[in-house]
Amino acid sequence: MGSCSSQQMKQSMKAKIQEAKQKQSQTTTPNRQTTNQNGMRSHSRHNTYTAFQSNSDLSQPGQSLKNLNFFLIYRNTNFSSFYSLLKKEDKEFPFTTIQHNNAGTVRIIKSYKTSDSKYIAQLLKYQLHHPNLIQQFEIYEEQQKYHVAEENNNKIVVLNQKTYNNEKEIAFIFNQIVEVIEYLHHQKLTHGHLTLECFALFGDKYIKLYDLFHLFMKKKPTLEETHYLPPEYFDNQEYSEERDIWSLGIILYNLLYHCSPYESNTASLLKLDIQASNISYQDKISDEAISILQQILEKNPKKRIKISEITKHPWFKKQQVFLEDDHIRETLERLRQSKKLNILQVYLLKFIINNYPPDKLREIYSVFRSLDLDNDGFFSISELITSYSNYVEDSEKTKTICTNIFQKVDMDKDKKITFEEFILYAFDRKELIEEEVIDTSFKLLKNKKNFITAETLATQYTLDKEYFTEIMTENLKKDYITFQNFKDLMNKTV
């Protein structure tokens, strides 16, 4: 009986993974406008290929660029084929690290049981990508386990182990936390289990949400996690945006006061305290900080501040956490001056950026947020014109300049610019073609014969091999890329 049950579970697990892989191959990068209530995207893989024409210039009518944000690879093979175990977790660094056999890149690996197949399926389905979200690169299935290779930083510090006494530092950290949760809400996802322990510093000042497991795998909260739950939880226990927003307020309270707003140490008393919501705000923090806490920790969820309004609060402006105008102006000028990319350059450049250290990505995302005036996850031509007029120049040429920028950067021609498109033109490409960056990126992509093949890119972006065969043949007159080809293609982007 046990054997039969185990076999059924294994078959069910494989079915879920296969379904996720099929859905992954039939979708495009999500944004607020193309994501339905279940988070699924609608453009088919078949249309991806048939829309491609022989000319690889993205400006051609009918040209289509798909799956640009599909970076998470699923492999039904041992991770040891690609990585070597470097060091098991210990008290000093509680993460198991692995090293890429070709490139030497060090990453974290996390292992999951077959019963966690839903989590793996959801990772493949959503393909989440944000500068303040831990990046996942590959999933390996072996011996009824899943291993997920994630980004690493030798200075990872879980946020509950860090103490801040400066409101400016706290505002800088909290702004990143709010933005990544807002991104998840754009994808129609709620977390529901947010605590300080869900976030970690990667380096000195950049925060990452590294607990994605409980984004998809719901559970009964522990006593410690209950401190972060809103009053309405005890009535309906639903996962809602308002629930996440309340949790953000408790996180901010902890950062500012270094303690929970509740002193109860039993579940029954804590429940009463949360339902009463008689939170004390001592005057050792600024009036603006108290004001934002009160708006987030509003007992009535219908009156609670919306997540899109949180970073507009005067507290953030007072703490000067936003970019200088000069930084936004320089990026807009870079958008104007950047060379247009062909399809092959786009896919290769995007792969390089995905493997780039997060600090620069965060800066570019901050600029993107400044241009996204209505906080809907992308910006339109009218928003670009407004921003260009405010930061660069307001003249008769402005509309023409912005139209040219928009036509170049809006690579899928859907009349909106997403972060995935924006970053390809906002990044200083000179940084991306440095010898060390080019060498590491090629080693991560190449096969055992030292080539980047159509099959390699097809696996990376979950597309047909023929799609990249035609793109490569159009650009290189062959269906593989040598290191020199790779280097030349990237040098031509500058």
Residue pairs with C-beta under 8 A, 6 or more apart in sequence:
9 114
9 115
10 114
10 144
12 117
13 114
13 117
16 117
16 118
16 121
17 74
17 117
17 120
17 121
17 124
17 141
19 121
20 120
20 121
20 122
20 124
20 125
21 74
21 124
21 462
23 40
23 124
23 125
24 70
24 124
24 125
24 127
24 462
25 45
25 462
25 463
26 43
26 44
26 45
27 40
27 41
27 42
27 43
27 67
28 34
28 41
28 43
28 48
28 66
28 67
28 412
29 41
29 67
29 68
29 69
29 70
29 127
29 418
29 420
30 39
30 41
30 69
30 126
30 127
30 187
31 186
31 377
31 378
31 416
31 418
32 186
32 187
32 376
32 377
32 378
33 376
33 378
33 416
34 41
34 42
34 43
35 41
35 186
35 187
35 188
36 42
36 188
37 188
38 188
39 125
39 126
39 187
39 188
39 189
40 125
43 66
45 66
45 462
45 463
45 464
47 64
48 64
48 66
48 67
48 463
48 464
48 467
49 463
49 464
49 466
49 467
51 62
51 63
51 64
52 63
52 64
52 343
52 467
52 470
52 471
53 60
53 62
53 63
54 470
54 474
55 63
55 474
56 342
56 343
56 344
56 471
56 474
56 475
57 63
57 340
57 342
58 65
58 340
58 341
58 342
58 343
58 346
58 411
59 340
59 407
59 408
63 343
63 413
64 412
65 343
65 346
65 411
65 412
66 412
66 461
66 463
67 461
67 462
67 463
68 346
68 347
68 350
68 411
68 420
68 421
68 461
69 127
69 129
69 420
70 127
70 460
70 461
70 462
70 463
71 127
71 129
71 135
71 137
71 350
71 351
71 354
71 460
71 461
72 123
72 124
72 127
72 136
72 137
72 138
72 139
73 137
73 138
73 139
73 459
73 460
74 124
74 138
74 139
74 141
75 81
75 82
75 138
75 139
75 140
75 141
76 141
77 140
77 141
77 142
78 140
78 142
79 98
79 109
79 138
79 140
79 142
79 147
79 149
82 100
82 101
82 102
82 138
82 140
83 98
83 99
83 100
83 101
83 107
83 109
83 149
84 98
84 99
84 101
85 96
85 98
86 97
86 98
86 99
86 106
87 93
87 96
87 97
88 96
89 95
89 96
93 154
93 156
95 108
95 110
95 152
95 156
96 108
96 109
96 110
97 106
97 107
97 108
97 109
97 152
98 106
98 107
98 108
98 109
98 149
99 105
99 106
99 107
100 106
100 107
100 443
100 444
102 443
102 444
102 446
103 440
103 443
103 444
104 440
104 443
105 355
105 440
105 444
106 152
107 137
107 149
107 150
107 151
107 152
108 149
108 150
108 151
108 152
109 147
109 148
109 149
109 150
110 147
110 148
110 150
111 145
111 146
111 147
111 148
112 119
112 120
112 145
112 146
112 147
112 148
112 213
113 144
113 145
113 146
114 144
114 145
114 146
116 146
116 213
116 217
117 146
118 216
118 217
119 213
119 216
119 217
120 139
120 146
120 148
122 215
122 216
123 136
123 139
123 148
123 212
123 216
124 139
126 187
126 189
128 184
128 187
128 212
129 135
129 354
129 420
130 179
130 180
130 183
130 365
131 206
131 358
131 361
131 362
131 364
131 365
132 176
132 177
132 179
132 180
132 183
132 206
132 207
132 208
132 209
132 362
133 180
133 183
133 208
133 209
133 212
134 150
134 151
134 208
134 209
134 210
134 212
135 150
135 151
135 354
135 358
136 148
136 149
136 150
136 151
136 212
137 149
137 150
137 151
137 355
138 148
138 149
139 146
139 147
139 148
139 149
140 146
140 147
140 148
140 149
150 210
151 202
151 358
153 202
153 203
153 358
155 201
155 202
155 203
155 204
156 200
156 201
156 202
157 200
157 201
158 196
158 197
158 199
158 200
159 173
159 196
159 197
159 198
159 199
159 200
159 201
159 207
160 195
160 196
160 197
160 254
162 201
163 258
164 170
164 173
164 255
167 256
167 285
167 286
167 289
167 315
167 319
168 319
168 320
168 321
169 205
170 252
170 255
170 256
170 319
171 315
171 316
171 319
171 321
172 205
172 319
172 321
173 205
173 207
173 255
174 248
174 251
174 252
174 255
175 311
175 316
175 321
176 206
176 207
176 362
177 199
177 207
177 209
177 248
177 251
178 248
178 307
178 310
178 311
179 311
179 365
179 369
180 207
180 209
181 191
181 194
181 209
181 244
181 248
181 307
182 307
182 308
182 375
183 377
184 190
184 191
184 215
184 244
185 241
185 244
185 307
186 376
186 377
189 215
190 239
190 240
190 241
190 243
190 244
191 198
191 214
191 215
191 239
191 244
191 247
192 214
192 218
192 239
192 243
192 244
193 211
193 214
193 215
193 218
193 219
193 221
193 225
193 228
194 228
194 244
194 247
194 248
194 251
195 224
195 225
195 227
195 228
195 247
195 251
196 251
196 254
196 255
197 211
198 209
198 210
198 211
198 214
199 207
199 208
199 209
199 210
199 211
199 251
200 207
200 208
200 210
201 207
201 208
202 208
202 358
203 358
203 359
206 358
206 359
206 362
208 358
218 239
221 229
223 265
223 266
223 267
223 270
226 267
226 270
226 271
226 274
227 250
227 260
227 262
227 270
228 246
228 247
228 250
228 251
229 243
229 246
229 247
229 274
230 242
230 243
230 246
230 247
230 274
230 301
231 274
231 275
231 277
231 299
232 242
232 243
232 301
233 243
233 274
234 271
234 274
234 275
240 301
241 307
242 301
242 302
242 304
243 301
244 307
245 296
245 304
245 305
245 306
245 307
245 310
246 296
246 297
246 301
246 304
248 296
248 307
248 310
249 293
249 296
249 297
250 260
250 261
250 297
252 292
252 293
252 296
253 260
253 261
253 279
253 293
253 297
254 260
256 285
256 289
256 293
257 282
257 284
257 285
261 279
261 280
261 297
262 270
262 273
262 274
263 273
264 270
264 272
264 273
277 297
277 299
279 293
279 297
281 290
281 293
281 294
283 290
286 315
286 318
288 313
288 314
288 315
288 318
289 315
291 313
291 314
291 315
292 310
292 313
292 315
295 304
295 305
295 313
296 304
296 305
296 310
298 304
298 305
305 313
308 375
316 322
322 366
322 370
323 363
323 366
323 367
323 370
325 391
327 363
327 367
328 367
328 370
328 371
328 387
328 391
329 391
329 392
331 364
331 367
331 426
332 387
332 388
332 391
332 392
333 392
334 425
334 426
334 428
335 405
335 408
335 409
335 422
335 425
335 426
336 401
336 404
336 405
338 408
338 425
338 429
339 492
339 493
339 494
340 408
341 349
341 411
341 424
341 493
342 475
343 471
344 471
344 472
344 474
344 475
344 476
344 489
345 489
345 490
345 492
345 493
346 411
346 424
347 457
347 460
347 461
347 468
347 471
348 441
348 452
348 486
348 489
348 490
349 424
349 429
349 432
349 490
349 493
350 420
350 424
351 441
351 444
351 445
351 460
352 432
352 437
352 438
352 441
352 490
353 361
353 423
353 424
353 427
353 432
355 440
355 441
355 444
356 432
356 437
360 427
360 431
361 423
364 422
364 423
364 426
364 427
365 419
365 423
367 426
368 379
368 419
368 422
368 423
368 426
369 375
370 387
371 379
371 383
371 384
371 387
371 422
372 378
372 379
372 383
373 379
373 383
373 386
373 387
374 383
377 418
377 419
378 416
378 417
378 418
378 419
379 387
379 416
379 417
380 415
380 416
380 417
381 402
381 403
381 406
381 415
384 402
384 405
384 406
384 417
385 398
385 399
385 402
388 398
388 401
388 402
388 405
389 398
392 398
406 417
408 425
409 417
409 421
409 422
409 424
409 425
410 416
410 417
410 421
411 421
411 424
412 421
429 490
429 493
429 494
430 494
431 437
432 490
432 493
433 487
433 490
433 491
433 493
433 494
438 486
438 487
438 490
441 486
442 452
442 483
442 486
442 487
445 452
445 456
445 457
445 460
446 452
446 456
446 483
447 453
447 455
447 456
450 482
450 483
451 480
451 481
451 482
452 480
452 481
452 486
453 479
453 480
453 481
454 465
454 466
454 467
454 468
454 469
454 471
454 472
454 479
454 480
455 465
455 468
457 463
457 468
458 464
458 465
458 467
458 468
468 479
469 479
472 478
472 479
472 480
472 481
473 479
475 489
476 485
481 489
